[in-house]
Amino acid sequence: MATLIEQKPLYTQVPVGQEVIFVVSNNTIVASFTNVRFIANVYISDTTPSTITTTSIPTATFKTTPNNAGVGIFDFRQVVENYVSADNMAANFSEYKGVDTTDNTPHPIHLIDKYSKNKNATRWLTIQFKTQYTDANGDVQIVSPKLSVDYRLFNGYLKYSDILKMGTGSTANDFGYDWSKFKMNTQTDSFLSNAPTTQYANLEDYGTLAFLAPNDNLNYIRLTYNDSSGSQIGTEDIDKTVANGAYNTFSTEISSRLLYFGCFPANLQ
């Protein structure tokens, strides 16, 4: 009498702008009992992934009845959109002109010296599915918990040109949008921006770029400086460290999974 996840998002990095659809089943219970409901306990965390026990309190709980195919369908898009938002203020331990960002000395995100972790733009999402039914004695039973993997939500959107991809093999029922080009694994990967790669700024202009950090592949960002003739006059490597507003050791803290970098002239002075 196992509860199964028949369909889920194809990728674990999920922008809140896409549908977050899960399909669950429990064929034995659907065929054998009455008043069947599928239950989804949704857990959203702003720190580390949720550790779910029998006493855990979910962020939200939803129920649905089996459709004509005997499965339950959930779309959590409108739910998860409420738990991420844009970051306007820098996270603690970033800096502005060498002054640490704290609760007492906050700084706007676009003024940061080097890096800042995110505060509101990402969250962990974990879902526990169960099956509820009425047994032969008329008692309500809730059985067969099935836990999803941990998904990383981020404050993103989809363009009409983004391609919906289907899985293969064991993931043939799954679909989603591939965000691997934003993982900073290679030199061709991208910041979270569709702005032109060449930017023009005055000396007094501030500006930051955001990027996903789902792994520990990016160690530093290199700045190359040129004079007015276009000749290179030096380089500078900005290490991704706590001292520079990021972190030293990669962890499951969701605040480290999306970072900001101050890269305009005023940030660098």
C-alpha positions as CSV (number, residue, x, y, z in Angstrom):
1,M,0.0,0.0,0.0
2,A,2.8,2.4,-0.9
3,T,2.2,6.0,-1.7
4,L,4.2,6.8,-4.9
5,I,5.3,10.0,-6.5
6,E,4.5,9.4,-10.2
7,Q,5.5,12.9,-11.4
8,K,7.6,15.7,-10.0
9,P,9.7,18.7,-11.2
10,L,12.6,17.4,-13.3
11,Y,15.2,19.6,-11.7
12,T,15.8,20.4,-8.0
13,Q,16.5,24.1,-8.8
14,V,13.1,25.6,-9.3
15,P,12.1,29.2,-10.0
16,V,8.8,30.1,-8.4
17,G,7.6,31.3,-11.8
18,Q,7.1,27.8,-13.0
19,E,4.4,25.2,-12.2
20,V,5.4,23.0,-9.3
21,I,3.4,19.9,-10.1
22,F,3.4,16.6,-8.3
23,V,1.3,13.5,-9.1
24,V,0.9,10.8,-6.4
25,S,-0.8,7.4,-6.4
26,N,-1.6,4.5,-4.1
27,N,-3.3,2.0,-6.4
28,T,-4.1,-0.6,-3.7
29,I,-5.9,1.8,-1.4
30,V,-7.7,3.6,-4.2
31,A,-9.1,0.2,-5.4
32,S,-9.9,-1.2,-1.9
33,F,-11.2,1.5,0.3
34,T,-13.5,4.5,0.4
35,N,-13.1,8.3,1.1
36,V,-9.6,8.2,-0.3
37,R,-7.6,11.4,0.0
38,F,-4.0,12.2,-0.8
39,I,-2.3,14.5,1.7
40,A,0.6,16.8,1.0
41,N,2.5,18.3,4.0
42,V,4.6,21.2,2.6
43,Y,7.7,22.3,4.4
44,I,9.5,25.5,3.5
45,S,12.8,26.4,5.2
46,D,14.9,29.5,5.2
47,T,17.9,27.8,6.8
48,T,18.8,24.1,6.1
49,P,16.5,21.5,4.5
50,S,13.6,20.4,6.8
51,T,14.2,17.3,8.9
52,I,10.7,15.7,9.0
53,T,9.6,13.6,11.9
54,T,6.2,12.5,13.3
55,T,6.1,15.7,15.4
56,S,7.2,18.1,12.6
57,I,4.7,21.0,11.9
58,P,4.3,21.7,8.2
59,T,4.2,25.1,6.6
60,A,0.9,24.1,4.9
61,T,-1.2,21.0,4.4
62,F,-3.3,20.2,1.3
63,K,-5.6,17.3,0.3
64,T,-7.0,16.2,-2.9
65,T,-9.2,13.2,-4.1
66,P,-8.1,10.7,-6.8
67,N,-9.2,11.6,-10.3
68,N,-10.6,9.2,-12.8
69,A,-7.1,7.7,-13.3
70,G,-6.8,7.1,-9.6
71,V,-4.0,9.7,-8.9
72,G,-3.9,12.9,-7.0
73,I,-2.5,16.1,-8.7
74,F,-1.0,19.0,-6.8
75,D,0.4,22.3,-8.1
76,F,2.2,24.2,-5.5
77,R,3.2,27.2,-7.6
78,Q,0.9,29.7,-5.9
79,V,1.9,28.4,-2.5
80,V,5.7,28.7,-2.9
81,E,5.5,32.2,-4.6
82,N,4.5,33.6,-1.2
83,Y,7.7,32.5,0.5
84,V,10.4,34.1,-1.7
85,S,10.8,37.8,-2.6
86,A,13.4,40.2,-3.9
87,D,16.4,41.1,-1.7
88,N,16.6,44.9,-1.2
89,M,18.9,44.8,1.8
90,A,22.3,43.1,2.1
91,A,22.8,40.1,4.4
92,N,24.8,40.4,7.6
93,F,28.6,40.1,7.3
94,S,28.6,41.8,3.9
95,E,30.2,45.2,3.7
96,Y,29.7,48.8,2.5
97,K,32.9,50.8,2.2
98,G,34.5,48.4,4.7
99,V,31.7,48.7,7.3
100,D,30.1,45.4,8.2
101,T,26.4,45.0,7.5
102,T,24.5,44.2,10.7
103,D,20.9,44.5,12.0
104,N,22.0,47.9,13.4
105,T,23.9,49.0,10.3
106,P,21.9,47.8,7.3
107,H,23.0,48.5,3.7
108,P,21.1,48.2,0.4
109,I,22.1,45.2,-1.7
110,H,23.3,47.3,-4.6
111,L,25.9,49.1,-2.4
112,I,27.9,46.0,-1.3
113,D,31.7,46.0,-1.5
114,K,32.2,42.4,-2.7
115,Y,29.7,39.6,-1.9
116,S,26.4,39.2,0.0
117,K,24.4,36.1,0.7
118,N,20.7,36.3,0.0
119,K,18.0,36.8,2.7
120,N,14.7,36.3,0.9
121,A,15.4,35.1,-2.6
122,T,15.8,31.4,-1.9
123,R,14.1,28.7,0.2
124,W,14.2,24.9,0.7
125,L,11.1,23.0,-0.3
126,T,10.4,19.5,0.9
127,I,7.0,17.7,0.7
128,Q,5.7,14.6,2.5
129,F,2.8,12.8,0.8
130,K,0.4,10.4,2.6
131,T,-2.7,8.5,1.8
132,Q,-5.9,8.8,3.9
133,Y,-8.9,6.5,3.7
134,T,-11.8,5.0,5.6
135,D,-11.3,1.3,6.5
136,A,-13.9,-1.5,6.8
137,N,-14.6,-0.5,10.5
138,G,-15.4,3.1,9.5
139,D,-12.1,4.4,11.0
140,V,-10.0,7.0,9.2
141,Q,-6.5,5.8,8.5
142,I,-3.5,7.8,7.3
143,V,-0.6,5.7,5.9
144,S,2.4,5.3,3.7
145,P,4.3,8.6,4.0
146,K,6.5,9.3,1.0
147,L,9.1,12.1,1.1
148,S,10.2,14.2,-1.9
149,V,13.8,15.3,-2.4
150,D,14.8,18.7,-1.2
151,Y,14.1,21.4,-3.9
152,R,15.8,24.9,-4.0
153,L,13.3,27.6,-4.7
154,F,14.5,30.9,-6.0
155,N,12.9,34.2,-6.9
156,G,13.0,33.7,-10.7
157,Y,10.7,33.9,-13.7
158,L,10.3,32.2,-17.1
159,K,10.5,33.7,-20.5
160,Y,8.3,32.6,-23.4
161,S,11.5,31.3,-25.1
162,D,12.4,29.0,-22.2
163,I,12.1,25.3,-23.3
164,L,10.1,22.9,-21.2
165,K,12.1,19.6,-21.0
166,M,10.9,16.1,-20.3
167,G,12.8,13.4,-18.4
168,T,13.9,10.0,-19.7
169,G,14.0,6.6,-18.2
170,S,13.0,6.7,-14.5
171,T,12.2,10.4,-14.9
172,A,10.1,10.0,-18.0
173,N,7.0,11.5,-16.4
174,D,8.8,14.6,-15.0
175,F,9.2,18.0,-16.7
176,G,10.9,21.3,-15.9
177,Y,13.2,24.0,-17.1
178,D,16.9,23.5,-17.2
179,W,18.8,26.1,-15.2
180,S,22.3,24.5,-15.5
181,K,23.6,27.5,-17.5
182,F,23.4,29.5,-14.2
183,K,25.3,27.0,-12.0
184,M,28.7,28.7,-12.6
185,N,30.3,25.4,-13.5
186,T,32.0,26.7,-16.7
187,Q,33.2,29.9,-18.2
188,T,30.1,30.0,-20.4
189,D,27.6,30.0,-17.5
190,S,25.7,33.1,-16.6
191,F,24.7,35.5,-13.9
192,L,21.0,35.8,-13.2
193,S,20.6,38.6,-15.7
194,N,19.6,39.1,-19.3
195,A,21.4,42.4,-19.4
196,P,24.0,42.9,-22.2
197,T,27.4,41.3,-21.3
198,T,29.1,44.7,-21.9
199,Q,27.9,47.3,-19.4
200,Y,28.8,51.0,-19.4
201,A,29.0,52.8,-16.0
202,N,30.3,56.0,-14.5
203,L,32.8,56.0,-11.6
204,E,30.0,56.9,-9.1
205,D,27.6,54.1,-10.3
206,Y,26.7,51.2,-8.1
207,G,25.5,47.8,-9.3
208,T,25.3,44.2,-8.3
209,L,24.8,40.9,-10.1
210,A,23.2,37.8,-8.6
211,F,24.2,34.2,-9.3
212,L,23.2,30.7,-8.2
213,A,25.7,28.8,-6.1
214,P,24.2,25.2,-5.9
215,N,27.7,23.7,-5.5
216,D,31.2,24.8,-4.5
217,N,32.7,25.2,-8.0
218,L,33.1,28.9,-8.0
219,N,36.0,30.0,-5.8
220,Y,36.5,33.6,-6.8
221,I,35.6,36.2,-9.4
222,R,38.4,37.8,-11.4
223,L,38.3,41.5,-12.3
224,T,40.5,42.6,-15.2
225,Y,41.3,46.3,-15.4
226,N,42.2,48.2,-18.6
227,D,43.3,51.7,-19.3
228,S,41.5,54.1,-21.8
229,S,43.5,52.6,-24.7
230,G,42.2,49.1,-23.9
231,S,45.5,47.8,-22.5
232,Q,45.3,45.6,-19.5
233,I,46.8,47.2,-16.4
234,G,46.0,44.6,-13.8
235,T,43.7,41.9,-12.4
236,E,42.1,41.3,-9.0
237,D,40.6,38.0,-7.6
238,I,37.7,38.5,-5.2
239,D,37.6,35.3,-3.2
240,K,34.3,33.9,-2.1
241,T,34.9,34.0,1.6
242,V,33.2,35.0,4.9
243,A,35.6,38.0,5.1
244,N,34.3,39.1,1.7
245,G,30.6,38.6,2.5
246,A,30.1,35.0,1.3
247,Y,31.3,31.8,3.0
248,N,34.4,29.7,3.6
249,T,32.8,26.2,3.8
250,F,30.0,25.1,1.5
251,S,26.9,23.9,3.5
252,T,23.2,23.4,3.1
253,E,22.4,26.9,4.3
254,I,19.9,28.2,1.7
255,S,21.3,31.8,2.2
256,S,24.5,30.6,0.5
257,R,22.8,29.1,-2.5
258,L,22.3,32.5,-4.2
259,L,24.9,35.2,-3.9
260,Y,25.3,38.8,-5.0
261,F,28.5,40.5,-6.3
262,G,29.1,44.2,-6.3
263,C,30.8,44.8,-9.6
264,F,30.2,48.5,-10.7
265,P,32.9,51.2,-10.3
266,A,31.5,52.7,-7.1
267,N,31.3,49.2,-5.4
268,L,35.0,48.5,-6.3
269,Q,36.4,51.8,-4.9
